[in-house]
Structure formats: structure tokens, C-alpha cells
Amino acid sequence: MVSMILVTGATGTIGSEVTRQLAARGAKVRALTRDPSRARVPSGVEVVRGDYREPATVEPAMAGAVALFAVGVLGPGDADTDAALVVLARAAGVRRIVKLSAISTGDPAVGPVGTWHAKGEQAVRDSGLEWTVLRPSSFASNTLGWAEAIRSGSPVPNMTGSGTQGVVDPRDVSEVAVQTLLASRHAGRTYTLTGPEAISVPDQAAVLADVIGHPVGTHDVSPEETRERLLAAGLGDTYVEGVLGGNAFVRQGGGSAVTEDVPEALGRRARTYREWAEDHREAFGPA
């Protein structure tokens, strides 16, 4: 059993679940977050403040850790943060790093977004430590963003047309992360994590409609409209172009990969989108 595991991004979608699952297994966990007052972690988990954009705040959290779950890269301007994290990890005596990346990293066809995790992946591979890279597909939980529209009877936005993705349950991604943090047999592996089927946004809407018992429509959003929405939300041009490139990649069929990496890592089949939807039915009910 690994003695101390440092989880960065410990309050996010994956980091929080990794923290929970590790604690349930009796692992010693230190959760790194920018705002400890907002952290909700299991009993026994140590919560510390740190921001991977500020290496000096992360360095103390590395003390005594022998495994690191690296969750980073919010956008194109953060591509070097993982490399800095690796330097700190080596200096602190960390022996194993698991990096959360993204599907299609390194594929030129996906556009600029395909480069955002590339430097971090390379830094991890060149670290001289045990490493594993996780490249998940689109999270099933992304559709939680549809909840308000669904409750009001409005159609949900579709920015990828009929393009399909191997939508993955974030609980499966987290469970793979836990396995790779605890067992050396995953060292040197890059896992592309998908669900068992490639589905489109209209497919997901149809599944949700069946699960919650009333229609869920979709509204096609053009790249131009998407750009306007993202810019209005205050996102920078480089980030927006990355998102648009990723959407186009999926729309044109590039995101349809389905792998057996979840079953290989976990020894069971990956959860379907329907299973995720059934387990989160209440999120789409009345406010």
C-alpha cells in the first residue's frame, strides 16, 4: 500500500472522487485545493491549500508523499504547469505520478486543444519516476450542465452535430486513477478511457428523456454562436479557438473512439451513459 498520496484538483469532478475512493480503501490521502474551506472530503483526509499555478504553494504539500495524482491544465496558458509539478515531485521523493490528460492529446487533427496536455505528458514520461497517463473521453457528467434547460422544458445545446464520442462515466475514470496510484503494474501505460459505446449529443438527450420520463430536445449551436457565447463569458481567443477546434473534430467523426482500457484496468466492463443517467436522475428533476 502506498503510504501517502497527494491528490491535486481534489475538489473537482475526478479529484474529489479519487480522494473518496482512496479514503474508502484506507489509503493515506492529502487533498490539495485552492480553497480548503470549501473542501468536502472523507474523514481522515488531510486538506491543504495549494495552487499548481503557484509552485511555491504546492511544494510543502509534497512532503512525505510517494504518489501524486496530477490534475491540471485549465487552458493553453497552463501547459507548463505539469512540468513544474514534476520537478517538485522528484525533489520531494515522490515515486509514482498519475497524470490526468485528455483523449486525442497529440493528434494534430483535434487542433490546438490537442497540445494543451502534451507538454505535461512528456514531462511525466521523462521524469524518471513510475508514471501512468490517463486520457479520458468526454465525461457523462458534462450533461449536468443541461439540468436547468431540461427542468424548464428548453432544448439542450448541441455543438457537435451528429458526431459521436465514447462518453465515459467519471466514476470509472476515478477508479482507474485509484488503481494506477496504488499498483505498479500500470507503470509506463497510457490509457485512453471511454465508455462502451460512441454516442452523440442527441443520443444522450434521448437516453435522458427515457430515464426521466419526458422529452429532451436538442438545439444545434453553430460554431459562430459558440464563439460568441464563449467570448461573452470572458474566455480568451486562444481558449475559444481550442474549444471550437475540438468541437469540429468531434462533429467530423474524430471523437468516436471506443477502447477496452477501462475493462483492462478494472477487470470489468465500463459503465454506460444510461447507467450514469439512471444514477443521477434526480439532478434533472424539479429544482
Kinemage of the C-alpha trace (Angstrom):
@kinemage 1
@onewidth
@group {chain A} dominant
@subgroup {mainchain}
@vectorlist {calphas} color= white
{ca met a 1} P 0.000 0.000 0.000
{ca val a 2} L 1.281 3.459 -0.912
{ca ser a 3} L 1.854 5.428 2.283
{ca met a 4} L 0.848 8.975 1.270
{ca ile a 5} L -0.910 10.023 -1.915
{ca leu a 6} L -1.181 13.684 -2.879
{ca val a 7} L -4.265 14.478 -4.964
{ca thr a 8} L -4.260 17.795 -6.793
{ca gly a 9} L -7.535 19.227 -8.050
{ca ala a 10} L -9.065 17.410 -5.112
{ca thr a 11} L -12.418 19.205 -5.231
{ca gly a 12} L -13.024 18.711 -8.961
{ca thr a 13} L -15.053 16.078 -10.774
{ca ile a 14} L -12.292 13.460 -10.858
{ca gly a 15} L -10.087 14.587 -7.983
{ca ser a 16} L -12.918 14.527 -5.449
{ca glu a 17} L -13.950 11.018 -6.455
{ca val a 18} L -10.354 9.792 -6.429
{ca thr a 19} L -9.993 11.205 -2.922
{ca arg a 20} L -13.183 9.464 -1.809
{ca gln a 21} L -12.251 6.121 -3.312
{ca leu a 22} L -8.716 6.200 -1.921
{ca ala a 23} L -10.004 7.022 1.552
{ca ala a 24} L -12.520 4.165 1.288
{ca arg a 25} L -9.614 1.819 0.609
{ca gly a 26} L -7.802 3.013 3.717
{ca ala a 27} L -5.119 4.947 1.867
{ca lys a 28} L -3.451 7.944 3.449
{ca val a 29} L -4.576 10.911 1.349
{ca arg a 30} L -3.621 14.563 1.202
{ca ala a 31} L -6.056 16.712 -0.793
{ca leu a 32} L -4.692 19.844 -2.441
{ca thr a 33} L -7.170 22.630 -3.157
{ca arg a 34} L -7.080 26.362 -3.685
{ca asp a 35} L -9.811 26.865 -1.076
{ca pro a 36} L -9.704 24.364 1.813
{ca ser a 37} L -12.764 25.961 3.431
{ca arg a 38} L -14.911 24.651 0.570
{ca ala a 39} L -13.457 21.141 0.522
{ca arg a 40} L -15.778 18.285 1.459
{ca val a 41} L -13.616 15.236 1.992
{ca pro a 42} L -13.950 11.948 3.876
{ca ser a 43} L -12.857 11.720 7.478
{ca gly a 44} L -9.129 11.234 7.815
{ca val a 45} L -8.186 13.045 4.604
{ca glu a 46} L -5.713 15.870 5.134
{ca val a 47} L -6.687 19.059 3.305
{ca val a 48} L -4.006 21.573 2.349
{ca arg a 49} L -4.054 24.787 0.382
{ca gly a 50} L -2.156 24.988 -2.883
{ca asp a 51} L -2.475 26.135 -6.467
{ca tyr a 52} L -0.445 24.343 -9.126
{ca arg a 53} L -0.165 27.685 -10.933
{ca glu a 54} L 1.896 28.809 -7.907
{ca pro a 55} L 4.570 26.120 -7.359
{ca ala a 56} L 5.690 27.633 -4.057
{ca thr a 57} L 2.267 26.805 -2.593
{ca val a 58} L 2.446 23.193 -3.760
{ca glu a 59} L 5.940 22.353 -2.557
{ca pro a 60} L 5.016 21.921 1.145
{ca ala a 61} L 2.190 19.548 0.204
{ca met a 62} L 4.674 17.198 -1.482
{ca ala a 63} L 6.448 16.419 1.777
{ca gly a 64} L 6.186 12.721 2.582
{ca ala a 65} L 4.125 11.866 -0.489
{ca val a 66} L 5.232 8.901 -2.569
{ca ala a 67} L 2.461 9.065 -5.184
{ca leu a 68} L 0.920 12.045 -6.954
{ca phe a 69} L -2.316 12.417 -8.872
{ca ala a 70} L -1.723 15.370 -11.183
{ca val a 71} L -4.818 17.253 -12.271
{ca gly a 72} L -4.017 20.434 -14.127
{ca val a 73} L -4.087 22.437 -17.348
{ca leu a 74} L -7.153 24.635 -17.468
{ca gly a 75} L -6.202 26.168 -20.788
{ca pro a 76} L -3.430 26.916 -23.270
{ca gly a 77} L -1.626 29.260 -20.887
{ca asp a 78} L -1.166 26.494 -18.309
{ca ala a 79} L 0.708 23.981 -20.472
{ca asp a 80} L 3.926 24.265 -18.435
{ca thr a 81} L 2.379 23.751 -15.007
{ca asp a 82} L 2.695 19.964 -15.049
{ca ala a 83} L 6.422 20.197 -15.775
{ca ala a 84} L 6.863 22.387 -12.700
{ca leu a 85} L 4.850 19.883 -10.663
{ca val a 86} L 7.123 17.056 -11.818
{ca val a 87} L 10.206 18.967 -10.703
{ca leu a 88} L 8.716 19.454 -7.242
{ca ala a 89} L 7.656 15.798 -7.065
{ca arg a 90} L 11.124 14.497 -7.872
{ca ala a 91} L 12.728 16.807 -5.333
{ca ala a 92} L 10.279 15.630 -2.658
{ca gly a 93} L 10.929 11.936 -3.265
{ca val a 94} L 7.638 11.099 -4.973
{ca arg a 95} L 7.992 7.745 -6.744
{ca arg a 96} L 4.820 7.489 -8.812
{ca ile a 97} L 2.877 10.029 -10.872
{ca val a 98} L -0.506 9.562 -12.498
{ca lys a 99} L -1.410 12.379 -14.873
{ca leu a 100} L -4.973 13.153 -15.899
{ca ser a 101} L -4.798 14.201 -19.538
{ca ala a 102} L -7.430 14.180 -22.302
{ca ile a 103} L -8.384 11.990 -25.224
{ca ser a 104} L -6.721 12.797 -28.576
{ca thr a 105} L -3.812 14.629 -26.950
{ca gly a 106} L -1.084 14.880 -29.554
{ca asp a 107} L -3.425 14.338 -32.513
{ca pro a 108} L -2.933 17.272 -34.945
{ca ala a 109} L -6.478 16.787 -36.277
{ca val a 110} L -8.010 17.914 -32.995
{ca gly a 111} L -6.433 21.356 -33.325
{ca pro a 112} L -4.821 23.499 -30.603
{ca val a 113} L -6.588 21.742 -27.726
{ca gly a 114} L -4.631 18.608 -28.601
{ca thr a 115} L -1.432 20.323 -27.491
{ca trp a 116} L -2.567 21.561 -24.089
{ca his a 117} L -1.665 18.380 -22.217
{ca ala a 118} L 1.223 17.338 -24.464
{ca lys a 119} L 3.990 19.079 -22.516
{ca gly a 120} L 2.696 17.688 -19.248
{ca glu a 121} L 2.521 14.157 -20.614
{ca gln a 122} L 6.090 14.433 -21.877
{ca ala a 123} L 7.318 15.826 -18.565
{ca val a 124} L 5.754 12.875 -16.745
{ca arg a 125} L 7.250 10.349 -19.172
{ca asp a 126} L 10.681 11.967 -18.870
{ca ser a 127} L 10.527 12.213 -15.085
{ca gly a 128} L 12.427 9.008 -14.326
{ca leu a 129} L 9.581 8.055 -11.976
{ca glu a 130} L 6.857 5.436 -12.350
{ca trp a 131} L 4.203 7.110 -14.469
{ca thr a 132} L 0.780 6.494 -15.952
{ca val a 133} L -1.174 8.824 -18.242
{ca leu a 134} L -4.978 8.774 -18.331
{ca arg a 135} L -6.730 10.171 -21.404
{ca pro a 136} L -10.484 10.170 -20.747
{ca ser a 137} L -13.119 10.870 -23.357
{ca ser a 138} L -15.999 13.275 -22.740
{ca phe a 139} L -17.444 12.878 -19.236
{ca ala a 140} L -21.035 11.721 -18.834
{ca ser a 141} L -21.312 14.319 -16.074
{ca asn a 142} L -20.866 17.135 -18.594
{ca thr a 143} L -24.595 16.776 -19.258
{ca leu a 144} L -25.335 18.026 -15.749
{ca gly a 145} L -24.952 21.396 -17.438
{ca trp a 146} L -28.237 20.640 -19.197
{ca ala a 147} L -30.224 20.322 -15.980
{ca glu a 148} L -31.658 23.852 -15.905
{ca ala a 149} L -32.728 23.690 -19.548
{ca ile a 150} L -34.339 20.300 -19.043
{ca arg a 151} L -36.237 21.454 -15.958
{ca ser a 152} L -37.585 24.440 -17.906
{ca gly a 153} L -38.528 22.341 -20.927
{ca ser a 154} L -35.970 24.025 -23.184
{ca pro a 155} L -33.811 22.144 -25.707
{ca val a 156} L -30.230 21.403 -24.719
{ca pro a 157} L -27.346 22.824 -26.779
{ca asn a 158} L -25.627 20.629 -29.344
{ca met a 159} L -22.284 21.944 -30.571
{ca thr a 160} L -21.087 18.713 -32.195
{ca gly a 161} L -23.947 17.755 -34.518
{ca ser a 162} L -24.235 14.025 -35.097
{ca gly a 163} L -20.628 13.417 -34.071
{ca thr a 164} L -20.215 10.672 -31.503
{ca gln a 165} L -17.891 10.258 -28.522
{ca gly a 166} L -17.019 7.368 -26.261
{ca val a 167} L -18.674 9.111 -23.338
{ca val a 168} L -17.186 7.831 -20.080
{ca asp a 169} L -18.548 7.757 -16.534
{ca pro a 170} L -16.193 9.862 -14.381
{ca arg a 171} L -16.508 7.237 -11.654
{ca asp a 172} L -14.744 4.798 -13.979
{ca val a 173} L -12.005 7.323 -14.704
{ca ser a 174} L -11.537 7.855 -10.982
{ca glu a 175} L -11.442 4.140 -10.265
{ca val a 176} L -8.759 3.645 -12.908
{ca ala a 177} L -6.809 6.514 -11.353
{ca val a 178} L -7.018 4.852 -7.949
{ca gln a 179} L -5.800 1.548 -9.357
{ca thr a 180} L -2.860 3.205 -11.077
{ca leu a 181} L -1.910 5.141 -7.950
{ca leu a 182} L -1.890 2.002 -5.835
{ca ala a 183} L -0.390 -0.620 -8.169
{ca ser a 184} L 2.893 -0.553 -10.067
{ca arg a 185} L 1.618 -2.853 -12.833
{ca his a 186} L 0.161 0.186 -14.618
{ca ala a 187} L 3.518 1.991 -14.825
{ca gly a 188} L 4.503 3.118 -18.295
{ca arg a 189} L 0.953 2.888 -19.636
{ca thr a 190} L -1.176 5.479 -21.413
{ca tyr a 191} L -4.829 4.567 -21.001
{ca thr a 192} L -7.485 6.035 -23.292
{ca leu a 193} L -10.608 5.800 -21.174
{ca thr a 194} L -14.002 5.577 -22.842
{ca gly a 195} L -17.407 4.152 -22.211
{ca pro a 196} L -18.548 1.026 -24.052
{ca glu a 197} L -20.246 2.897 -26.903
{ca ala a 198} L -19.854 6.015 -29.027
{ca ile a 199} L -22.880 8.273 -28.675
{ca ser a 200} L -23.863 11.727 -29.890
{ca val a 201} L -25.483 14.618 -28.045
{ca pro a 202} L -28.915 13.684 -29.491
{ca asp a 203} L -28.279 10.098 -28.336
{ca gln a 204} L -27.575 11.301 -24.811
{ca ala a 205} L -30.671 13.509 -24.850
{ca ala a 206} L -32.773 10.514 -25.923
{ca val a 207} L -31.375 8.397 -23.089
{ca leu a 208} L -32.105 11.147 -20.557
{ca ala a 209} L -35.639 11.538 -21.910
{ca asp a 210} L -36.236 7.844 -21.401
{ca val a 211} L -34.749 7.894 -17.909
{ca ile a 212} L -36.622 10.949 -16.618
{ca gly a 213} L -39.845 10.238 -18.486
{ca his a 214} L -40.327 13.366 -20.579
{ca pro a 215} L -38.891 14.696 -23.851
{ca val a 216} L -35.454 16.279 -24.038
{ca gly a 217} L -34.935 18.242 -27.239
{ca thr a 218} L -31.661 19.484 -28.701
{ca his a 219} L -30.748 22.751 -30.367
{ca asp a 220} L -27.867 22.854 -32.851
{ca val a 221} L -25.447 25.637 -31.981
{ca ser a 222} L -23.244 26.869 -34.820
{ca pro a 223} L -19.505 27.456 -34.362
{ca glu a 224} L -20.127 31.184 -34.750
{ca glu a 225} L -22.738 31.181 -31.996
{ca thr a 226} L -20.474 29.065 -29.806
{ca arg a 227} L -17.644 31.545 -30.297
{ca glu a 228} L -19.892 34.461 -29.341
{ca arg a 229} L -21.122 32.691 -26.203
{ca leu a 230} L -17.613 31.786 -25.038
{ca leu a 231} L -16.217 35.245 -25.687
{ca ala a 232} L -19.178 36.795 -23.875
{ca ala a 233} L -18.361 34.546 -20.922
{ca gly a 234} L -14.935 36.180 -20.755
{ca leu a 235} L -12.850 33.378 -22.230
{ca gly a 236} L -9.807 34.331 -24.283
{ca asp a 237} L -9.437 33.955 -28.032
{ca thr a 238} L -6.858 31.157 -27.774
{ca tyr a 239} L -9.049 29.127 -25.443
{ca val a 240} L -12.106 29.692 -27.625
{ca glu a 241} L -10.291 28.559 -30.769
{ca gly a 242} L -9.185 25.428 -28.938
{ca val a 243} L -12.755 24.590 -27.957
{ca leu a 244} L -14.028 25.235 -31.467
{ca gly a 245} L -11.325 23.006 -32.926
{ca gly a 246} L -12.241 20.221 -30.528
{ca asn a 247} L -15.934 20.567 -31.389
{ca ala a 248} L -15.170 20.402 -35.101
{ca phe a 249} L -13.052 17.294 -34.559
{ca val a 250} L -15.985 15.534 -32.896
{ca arg a 251} L -18.519 16.850 -35.417
{ca gln a 252} L -16.434 15.363 -38.230
{ca gly a 253} L -16.239 11.947 -36.579
{ca gly a 254} L -12.868 12.181 -34.892
{ca gly a 255} L -14.145 11.541 -31.365
{ca ser a 256} L -15.780 8.181 -31.936
{ca ala a 257} L -13.030 6.008 -30.467
{ca val a 258} L -14.106 3.283 -28.053
{ca thr a 259} L -11.391 1.345 -26.242
{ca glu a 260} L -11.111 -1.589 -23.857
{ca asp a 261} L -8.766 0.278 -21.499
{ca val a 262} L -11.324 0.664 -18.689
{ca pro a 263} L -12.081 -3.092 -18.680
{ca glu a 264} L -8.365 -3.865 -18.897
{ca ala a 265} L -7.512 -1.681 -15.918
{ca leu a 266} L -10.526 -2.608 -13.773
{ca gly a 267} L -11.342 -6.170 -14.781
{ca arg a 268} L -14.969 -5.272 -15.527
{ca arg a 269} L -16.896 -3.532 -18.277
{ca ala a 270} L -17.158 0.227 -18.422
{ca arg a 271} L -20.412 1.822 -17.298
{ca thr a 272} L -22.790 3.043 -19.997
{ca tyr a 273} L -24.193 6.561 -20.283
{ca arg a 274} L -27.599 5.136 -19.398
{ca glu a 275} L -26.223 3.765 -16.125
{ca trp a 276} L -24.788 7.172 -15.281
{ca ala a 277} L -28.103 8.857 -16.174
{ca glu a 278} L -30.127 6.451 -14.053
{ca asp a 279} L -27.838 7.051 -11.084
{ca his a 280} L -28.196 10.838 -11.495
{ca arg a 281} L -31.882 11.034 -12.410
{ca glu a 282} L -32.676 13.362 -9.523
{ca ala a 283} L -30.285 16.029 -10.852
{ca phe a 284} L -32.647 16.611 -13.774
{ca gly a 285} L -35.846 16.723 -11.746
{ca pro a 286} L -37.691 19.743 -10.318
{ca ala a 287} L -35.494 22.370 -8.679
